[in-house]
Amino acid sequence: MLFNSLEFVIFFPIVTILYFLIPYKYRWLHLLIASCIFYMAFIPVYILILFFTIIIDYYAGIMIEGAPGHKKKRFLILSIVANIGVLSVFKYYNFFIDNMNAVLDSLHIQHNMPLLNILLPIGLSFHTFQAISYTIEVYRGNQKAERHLGIYALYVMYYPQLVAGPIERPQNIIAQFYKKHDFDYNRVVSGLKLMAWGMFKKVVIADRVAMFVTNVYGTPEQYDSVAIVFSTFCFAIQIYCDFSGYSDIARGASEVMGIELMKNFKQPYLSSNISEFWSRWHMSLSSWFRDYVYIPLGGNRVSRARLFFNVSVVFMLSGLWHGANWTFVVWGGLHACFLIGYILWQQTYLNTLLLAKIPIVLNRITAWFITLSAVCFAWIFFRAENISKSWILVTNVTKGWDIFIDKIIHGQGFMSYFILGNLLKELVLAVLFVFILFIVDYYGNKYSSLRNKISTLPFLYKWSLYYGVIICIYCFGIFSRSGFIYFQF
């Protein structure tokens, strides 16, 4: 069930109203049933996969807590292997077989390695990592094993964040399922505001700028320089608004019921270095890799060579987590190179006298521009269908600048060069709404809670803002039932 669908418009108020009407002791069951219905709206039979891993991890947690020291690890490994095993079969088996077949073909070795004709269960990577987080935290003694099977199942299946996160830790969310959350007008309004802003980002901005991405990335050989740069910037906006929009709707829907989910984005495109970007982008995944991969490998308390190895492992795994395609591996590898380069820069040039003479404002603008450019360059590989198309995009970026400059000089301008067809109106609207997005992000970065700040405005001003967002969604939203990008992961 998509957040931007009519089904969800009906589903959400019914589930929420019943949540507050039924007795407190049955609310967990109500949310669990609602979550099952929500997930089964996609491919019903795949809920059996969720049940399988839930049962294994539920009993693994109990066994880990009750086992003596050295035996705890056995049950932890069992849980991790079961979860990664399911993920590997559905997400990586065909990728592995495709590559093995290619290698064997190149060596002229006969083989018969068939592919599986299966679809990837929606959100599998997200709830797999959330389940692994639970058993690791029980193993580390940070979380007591959950004895209530229904509550544990709800931890994995909680519908707002089931298919695209945020990837929650058990310490944050399980305890909240035991609390009684009464109806609170201010909290409900706050949650609905966040949902409205998330919907605005998805249907008004993300799905609009997607129009400028699809054609270029579908047939990259037909475009050069300006078109590719423009469409890549559009994709950067699209994926941010699409994914953060989903996260906002999820957090808002949960907040209405009194259950707080972690924030997943914090104005990432305002970052002034690549390290800061990853502390602001998909924060639940970044912190997951930090706590469960990077720090166990030694973190940054190691030699320089080992530090670079740790960074590379984390980002290569992050790339593979996003998808079984070499484009994602390259994307992860690029971010590893960016971060390693930034670490070297910090250690070598950051405090030099030359930089000290450059005005702070200019320093920050330059650092922001370099960071944004690097992130957008990596997005080329993330968005491209395969390596060959990503290479065409990268090589074609260097072509056509002379023609574009000549057009500008002769007064023919950008529009005569970049053929938009009948998308001029959409371009103007996209520019306007992206400008609004950056204004909101700027003030969201300035104030700890922009929603609370808006709520203190005079009645006329704040309700004008609320209705303005709703009217924009209704009048300018693109309701084509397009899925969220991160659903495929």
C-alpha positions as CSV (number, residue, x, y, z in Angstrom):
1,M,0.0,0.0,0.0
2,L,1.5,3.3,-1.1
3,F,1.3,6.4,1.1
4,N,0.4,8.4,-1.9
5,S,-2.6,6.2,-2.8
6,L,-6.4,6.4,-2.2
7,E,-6.2,3.2,-0.2
8,F,-3.9,4.8,2.3
9,V,-6.2,7.8,2.6
10,I,-8.9,5.4,3.7
11,F,-6.6,3.1,5.7
12,F,-4.8,5.6,7.9
13,P,-7.8,7.4,9.5
14,I,-9.6,4.1,10.1
15,V,-6.6,2.5,11.8
16,T,-5.8,5.6,13.8
17,I,-9.4,6.2,15.0
18,L,-9.8,2.6,16.0
19,Y,-6.4,2.8,17.8
20,F,-7.7,5.4,20.2
21,L,-11.1,3.8,20.6
22,I,-10.2,0.3,21.5
23,P,-9.0,-0.7,25.0
24,Y,-5.3,-0.1,25.6
25,K,-4.5,-3.8,26.1
26,Y,-5.6,-4.7,22.6
27,R,-3.8,-1.9,20.7
28,W,-0.7,-4.0,19.9
29,L,-2.9,-6.6,18.3
30,H,-4.8,-3.9,16.3
31,L,-1.5,-2.4,15.0
32,L,-0.2,-5.8,14.2
33,I,-3.3,-6.8,12.2
34,A,-3.2,-3.4,10.4
35,S,0.5,-3.9,9.6
36,C,-0.2,-7.3,8.1
37,I,-3.0,-5.8,5.9
38,F,-0.7,-2.9,4.9
39,Y,2.1,-5.3,3.9
40,M,-0.2,-7.9,2.2
41,A,-1.5,-5.1,-0.1
42,F,1.7,-5.6,-2.1
43,I,2.3,-9.4,-2.5
44,P,0.3,-11.3,0.1
45,V,2.2,-14.5,0.2
46,Y,5.5,-12.8,1.0
47,I,4.2,-12.1,4.5
48,L,5.2,-15.8,5.2
49,I,8.8,-14.8,4.8
50,L,8.4,-12.1,7.5
51,F,6.7,-14.7,9.8
52,F,9.6,-17.1,9.3
53,T,12.3,-14.6,10.3
54,I,10.2,-13.2,13.1
55,I,9.9,-16.7,14.7
56,I,13.6,-17.4,14.4
57,D,14.7,-14.1,15.8
58,Y,12.1,-14.1,18.6
59,Y,13.5,-17.5,19.9
60,A,17.1,-16.5,19.1
61,G,16.7,-13.5,21.4
62,I,15.4,-15.6,24.2
63,M,18.2,-18.2,23.8
64,I,20.9,-15.5,23.6
65,E,19.7,-13.9,26.8
66,G,19.6,-17.3,28.6
67,A,22.7,-18.9,27.3
68,P,26.1,-18.8,29.0
69,G,28.8,-16.5,27.6
70,H,30.4,-18.4,24.8
71,K,27.1,-20.0,23.6
72,K,25.4,-16.6,23.1
73,K,27.4,-16.1,19.9
74,R,26.0,-19.3,18.4
75,F,22.5,-18.2,18.6
76,L,23.4,-14.7,17.4
77,I,25.1,-16.2,14.3
78,L,22.1,-18.5,13.7
79,S,19.8,-15.4,13.7
80,I,22.1,-13.4,11.4
81,V,22.6,-16.3,9.0
82,A,18.9,-16.9,8.8
83,N,18.2,-13.2,8.0
84,I,21.1,-12.7,5.6
85,G,20.2,-16.1,4.0
86,V,16.7,-15.0,3.2
87,L,18.0,-11.6,1.9
88,S,20.7,-13.3,-0.2
89,V,18.3,-15.7,-1.9
90,F,15.7,-13.1,-2.9
91,K,18.0,-10.2,-3.6
92,Y,21.5,-11.5,-4.5
93,Y,21.1,-15.0,-5.8
94,N,20.4,-14.0,-9.4
95,F,23.1,-11.3,-9.3
96,F,25.7,-13.9,-8.2
97,I,24.6,-16.4,-10.8
98,D,24.6,-13.8,-13.6
99,N,28.2,-12.8,-12.7
100,M,29.2,-16.5,-12.4
101,N,27.7,-17.3,-15.8
102,A,29.5,-14.3,-17.3
103,V,32.9,-15.5,-15.9
104,L,32.3,-19.1,-17.0
105,D,31.3,-17.9,-20.5
106,S,34.5,-15.9,-20.8
107,L,36.5,-19.0,-19.9
108,H,34.5,-21.1,-22.4
109,I,33.4,-23.4,-19.6
110,Q,30.1,-25.2,-20.0
111,H,27.6,-24.6,-17.2
112,N,24.0,-24.9,-16.2
113,M,23.3,-22.4,-13.5
114,P,19.7,-21.4,-13.6
115,L,18.2,-18.1,-12.4
116,L,15.3,-17.9,-10.0
117,N,12.1,-16.4,-11.3
118,I,11.1,-14.6,-8.1
119,L,10.3,-11.0,-7.1
120,L,12.1,-9.2,-4.3
121,P,9.8,-8.9,-1.3
122,I,9.2,-5.2,-0.8
123,G,11.2,-3.6,2.0
124,L,13.2,-6.8,2.7
125,S,16.5,-5.0,3.3
126,F,14.9,-2.7,5.8
127,H,13.2,-5.2,8.1
128,T,16.1,-7.6,7.8
129,F,18.5,-5.0,9.2
130,Q,16.0,-4.1,11.9
131,A,15.7,-7.7,12.9
132,I,19.5,-8.1,13.0
133,S,19.7,-5.0,15.2
134,Y,17.4,-6.6,17.7
135,T,19.5,-9.8,18.2
136,I,22.8,-7.9,18.3
137,E,21.4,-5.5,21.0
138,V,20.2,-8.5,23.0
139,Y,23.6,-10.1,22.6
140,R,25.4,-6.9,23.8
141,G,23.0,-6.7,26.8
142,N,21.5,-3.4,25.7
143,Q,18.1,-4.8,25.2
144,K,16.2,-7.5,27.2
145,A,14.8,-10.3,25.1
146,E,11.2,-9.7,24.2
147,R,8.9,-12.4,25.7
148,H,5.7,-11.1,24.0
149,L,5.7,-12.6,20.5
150,G,3.1,-10.2,19.3
151,I,5.1,-7.2,20.5
152,Y,8.2,-8.5,18.9
153,A,6.3,-9.1,15.6
154,L,5.0,-5.6,15.8
155,Y,8.6,-4.3,16.2
156,V,9.5,-5.9,12.9
157,M,6.2,-5.2,11.1
158,Y,5.1,-1.8,12.4
159,Y,3.4,-0.4,9.3
160,P,4.6,3.2,9.1
161,Q,8.3,2.1,8.8
162,L,7.9,-1.4,7.6
163,V,8.9,-1.1,3.9
164,A,11.3,1.9,3.8
165,G,12.4,2.6,7.4
166,P,13.7,4.3,9.3
167,I,15.6,1.3,10.6
168,E,14.7,1.4,14.3
169,R,16.6,0.1,17.3
170,P,14.7,-2.1,19.8
171,Q,15.6,0.2,22.7
172,N,13.7,3.1,21.0
173,I,10.5,1.5,19.8
174,I,9.6,-1.7,21.7
175,A,9.1,0.1,25.0
176,Q,6.8,2.6,23.3
177,F,4.4,-0.3,22.3
178,Y,3.8,-1.0,26.0
179,K,2.9,2.6,26.8
180,K,-0.6,4.0,26.8
181,H,-0.9,6.9,24.4
182,D,-4.0,9.0,24.9
183,F,-5.3,11.2,22.2
184,D,-3.5,14.5,22.3
185,Y,-4.7,17.3,20.0
186,N,-1.3,19.1,19.7
187,R,0.6,15.9,19.0
188,V,-2.0,14.8,16.4
189,V,-1.8,18.2,14.6
190,S,2.0,18.0,14.7
191,G,2.0,14.6,13.2
192,L,-0.4,15.6,10.5
193,K,1.7,18.6,9.6
194,L,4.7,16.3,9.1
195,M,2.7,13.9,7.0
196,A,1.4,16.8,4.8
197,W,5.0,18.1,4.3
198,G,6.2,14.6,3.4
199,M,3.3,14.3,0.9
200,F,4.2,17.7,-0.6
201,K,7.8,16.6,-1.1
202,K,6.7,13.3,-2.8
203,V,3.9,14.2,-5.1
204,V,4.6,17.9,-5.7
205,I,8.4,17.9,-6.0
206,A,9.8,14.4,-6.4
207,D,7.3,13.1,-9.0
208,R,7.5,16.4,-10.9
209,V,11.3,16.6,-11.3
210,A,11.3,12.9,-12.1
211,M,9.9,13.9,-15.6
212,F,13.3,15.5,-16.3
213,V,15.2,12.4,-15.2
214,T,13.4,9.6,-16.9
215,N,14.1,10.5,-20.6
216,V,17.8,11.3,-20.1
217,Y,18.7,8.3,-18.0
218,G,16.6,6.0,-20.2
219,T,18.4,7.0,-23.4
220,P,21.7,8.6,-22.3
221,E,23.3,8.3,-25.7
222,Q,20.9,11.0,-27.0
223,Y,21.9,13.7,-24.6
224,D,25.1,15.6,-23.6
225,S,26.5,18.0,-21.0
226,V,23.7,20.4,-20.0
227,A,20.9,17.8,-20.2
228,I,22.8,15.3,-18.2
229,V,24.0,17.8,-15.5
230,F,20.5,19.2,-15.2
231,S,18.8,15.8,-15.0
232,T,21.3,14.5,-12.5
233,F,20.6,17.5,-10.3
234,C,16.9,16.8,-10.7
235,F,17.5,13.2,-9.6
236,A,19.3,14.5,-6.5
237,I,16.2,16.5,-5.7
238,Q,13.9,13.6,-6.6
239,I,15.6,10.9,-4.4
240,Y,15.8,13.3,-1.5
241,C,12.2,14.4,-1.7
242,D,11.0,10.9,-2.4
243,F,12.8,9.2,0.4
244,S,12.7,11.9,3.0
245,G,9.0,12.5,2.0
246,Y,8.3,8.8,2.8
247,S,10.2,9.1,6.2
248,D,8.2,12.3,7.1
249,I,4.9,10.5,6.3
250,A,6.0,7.5,8.3
251,R,7.1,9.6,11.3
252,G,4.0,11.8,11.2
253,A,1.6,8.8,11.0
254,S,3.4,7.2,14.0
255,E,3.5,10.5,15.9
256,V,-0.3,10.8,15.6
257,M,-0.5,7.6,17.6
258,G,2.1,8.7,20.1
259,I,4.9,6.5,18.9
260,E,8.1,8.4,18.0
261,L,10.3,7.2,15.2
262,M,13.9,8.5,14.7
263,K,14.6,11.3,12.2
264,N,16.1,9.9,9.0
265,F,17.2,13.2,7.3
266,K,18.6,16.5,8.4
267,Q,19.0,18.8,5.4
268,P,21.8,16.7,3.8
269,Y,22.3,18.9,0.8
270,L,23.4,21.8,3.1
271,S,26.4,19.7,4.2
272,S,29.9,21.3,3.8
273,N,31.8,18.0,3.6
274,I,31.1,14.3,2.8
275,S,31.4,13.2,6.4
276,E,28.7,15.7,7.4
277,F,26.6,14.5,4.5
278,W,26.5,11.0,5.8
279,S,25.7,12.2,9.3
280,R,22.6,13.8,7.7
281,W,21.5,11.4,4.9
282,H,19.6,8.2,5.7
283,M,20.8,8.5,9.3
284,S,19.2,5.2,10.5
285,L,21.2,3.2,7.9
286,S,24.4,5.2,8.4
287,S,24.2,4.7,12.2
288,W,23.5,1.0,11.6
289,F,26.6,0.4,9.6
290,R,28.6,2.6,12.0
291,D,27.5,0.6,15.1
292,Y,27.4,-2.9,13.7
293,V,30.2,-2.9,11.0
294,Y,32.5,0.1,11.2
295,I,33.1,0.1,15.0
296,P,33.5,-3.7,15.3
297,L,36.1,-3.4,12.5
298,G,38.0,-1.0,14.7
299,G,36.5,2.3,13.7
300,N,38.9,5.2,13.5
301,R,41.1,3.9,16.4
302,V,43.4,2.1,14.0
303,S,46.2,2.7,11.6
304,R,45.6,4.9,8.6
305,A,45.6,1.9,6.2
306,R,43.2,0.0,8.4
307,L,41.0,3.1,8.7
308,F,40.7,3.3,4.9
309,F,40.0,-0.4,4.7
310,N,37.2,0.0,7.2
311,V,35.7,2.9,5.4
312,S,35.8,1.0,2.1
313,V,34.1,-2.1,3.5
314,V,31.3,0.0,5.0
315,F,30.5,1.8,1.8
316,M,30.9,-1.2,-0.5
317,L,28.4,-3.1,1.8
318,S,26.2,0.0,1.8
319,G,26.2,0.0,-2.0
320,L,25.3,-3.7,-2.2
321,W,22.6,-3.2,0.5
322,H,20.9,-0.8,-1.9
323,G,20.8,-3.2,-4.8
324,A,22.2,-6.2,-6.6
325,N,23.8,-4.2,-9.4
326,W,27.4,-3.1,-10.0
327,T,26.2,0.5,-10.3
328,F,25.4,0.5,-6.6
329,V,28.8,-1.0,-5.8
330,V,30.5,1.8,-7.8
331,W,28.3,4.3,-6.0
332,G,29.4,3.0,-2.7
333,G,33.0,2.9,-3.8
334,L,32.9,6.5,-4.9
335,H,31.6,7.6,-1.5
336,A,34.4,5.6,0.1
337,C,36.9,7.5,-2.1
338,F,35.3,10.8,-1.2
339,L,35.4,10.1,2.5
340,I,39.0,8.9,2.3
341,G,40.0,12.0,0.3
342,Y,38.3,14.2,2.9
343,I,40.1,12.5,5.8
344,L,43.5,13.1,4.0
345,W,42.5,16.7,3.4
346,Q,41.6,17.1,7.0
347,Q,45.0,15.7,8.1
348,T,47.0,17.6,5.6
349,Y,45.5,20.9,4.5
350,L,42.6,21.9,6.7
351,N,44.6,24.1,9.0
352,T,47.1,25.5,6.6
353,L,47.9,29.2,6.5
354,L,46.5,29.4,2.9
355,L,43.1,28.4,4.0
356,A,43.3,30.7,7.0
357,K,43.5,33.6,4.6
358,I,40.4,32.7,2.8
359,P,37.2,34.3,4.1
360,I,35.0,31.9,6.2
361,V,32.0,32.5,4.0
362,L,33.9,31.8,0.8
363,N,35.4,28.7,2.5
364,R,31.9,27.4,3.4
365,I,30.4,28.1,0.0
366,T,33.3,26.4,-1.8
367,A,33.1,23.4,0.5
368,W,29.3,23.1,0.1
369,F,29.6,23.3,-3.7
370,I,32.3,20.6,-3.9
371,T,30.4,18.3,-1.6
372,L,27.1,18.7,-3.5
373,S,29.0,18.2,-6.8
374,A,30.6,15.0,-5.5
375,V,27.3,13.6,-4.2
376,C,25.5,14.4,-7.5
377,F,28.3,12.8,-9.5
378,A,27.9,9.6,-7.5
379,W,24.1,9.7,-8.1
380,I,24.8,9.1,-11.8
381,F,25.8,5.5,-10.9
382,F,23.0,5.1,-8.4
383,R,20.3,6.1,-11.0
384,A,21.8,4.5,-14.2
385,E,20.3,1.2,-15.2
386,N,23.7,-0.5,-15.7
387,I,27.4,0.2,-15.9
388,S,27.4,0.8,-19.6
389,K,24.7,3.5,-19.4
390,S,26.4,5.1,-16.5
391,W,29.6,5.3,-18.5
392,I,27.8,6.9,-21.4
393,L,26.4,9.5,-19.0
394,V,29.8,10.3,-17.5
395,T,31.5,10.6,-20.9
396,N,28.7,12.6,-22.4
397,V,28.9,15.2,-19.6
398,T,32.1,16.6,-21.4
399,K,30.3,17.0,-24.7
400,G,28.2,19.9,-26.0
401,W,29.4,22.7,-23.7
402,D,30.8,24.6,-26.7
403,I,27.4,24.4,-28.4
404,F,25.6,25.5,-25.3
405,I,27.9,28.5,-24.7
406,D,27.5,29.5,-28.4
407,K,23.7,29.4,-28.0
408,I,23.9,31.6,-24.9
409,I,26.2,34.1,-26.7
410,H,23.8,34.4,-29.6
411,G,20.8,34.9,-27.2
412,Q,19.1,31.6,-27.9
413,G,19.4,30.6,-24.3
414,F,19.0,27.5,-22.2
415,M,15.5,26.6,-23.4
416,S,16.4,26.5,-27.1
417,Y,19.3,24.1,-26.2
418,F,17.7,21.8,-23.7
419,I,14.6,20.5,-25.5
420,L,11.8,20.2,-22.9
421,G,8.8,19.8,-25.3
422,N,5.7,20.7,-23.3
423,L,7.4,20.6,-19.9
424,L,8.1,24.3,-19.7
425,K,5.3,24.8,-17.2
426,E,6.5,21.8,-15.1
427,L,10.0,23.3,-15.1
428,V,8.8,26.6,-13.8
429,L,6.7,24.9,-11.1
430,A,9.6,22.6,-10.2
431,V,12.0,25.6,-9.8
432,L,9.4,27.3,-7.6
433,F,8.8,24.3,-5.3
434,V,12.5,23.4,-5.0
435,F,13.1,27.0,-3.9
436,I,10.5,26.6,-1.3
437,L,12.1,23.3,-0.3
438,F,15.5,24.9,0.3
439,I,14.0,27.7,2.2
440,V,12.2,25.2,4.6
441,D,15.4,23.2,4.8
442,Y,17.4,26.3,5.7
443,Y,15.1,27.3,8.5
444,G,14.8,23.6,9.5
445,N,18.5,23.6,10.0
446,K,18.4,26.9,11.9
447,Y,15.7,25.9,14.3
448,S,15.6,22.7,16.3
449,S,11.9,22.2,15.5
450,L,10.5,24.2,12.7
451,R,7.0,22.7,13.3
452,N,7.0,24.1,16.8
453,K,8.3,27.4,15.6
454,I,5.4,27.6,13.1
455,S,2.9,26.7,15.7
456,T,3.9,29.8,17.7
457,L,2.9,32.1,14.7
458,P,-0.3,34.1,14.8
459,F,-3.4,32.1,14.0
460,L,-3.9,33.6,10.5
461,Y,-0.3,33.1,9.4
462,K,0.1,29.5,10.5
463,W,-3.2,28.3,9.1
464,S,-2.5,30.1,5.9
465,L,0.7,28.0,5.7
466,Y,-1.2,24.8,6.5
467,Y,-3.8,25.4,3.9
468,G,-1.2,26.6,1.4
469,V,0.5,23.2,1.6
470,I,-2.7,21.3,1.3
471,I,-3.8,23.4,-1.7
472,C,-0.5,22.9,-3.4
473,I,-0.7,19.1,-2.9
474,Y,-4.3,19.1,-4.3
475,C,-3.6,21.4,-7.2
476,F,0.0,20.6,-8.2
477,G,0.4,17.0,-6.9
478,I,1.1,14.3,-9.4
479,F,-1.1,11.4,-8.3
480,S,0.1,8.7,-10.7
481,R,0.5,6.0,-8.0
482,S,4.3,6.1,-8.6
483,G,6.1,4.0,-5.9
484,F,8.7,5.3,-3.6
485,I,12.3,4.8,-4.9
486,Y,13.5,3.0,-1.8
487,F,10.7,0.4,-1.9
488,Q,12.9,-1.5,-4.3
489,F,15.6,-1.9,-1.6
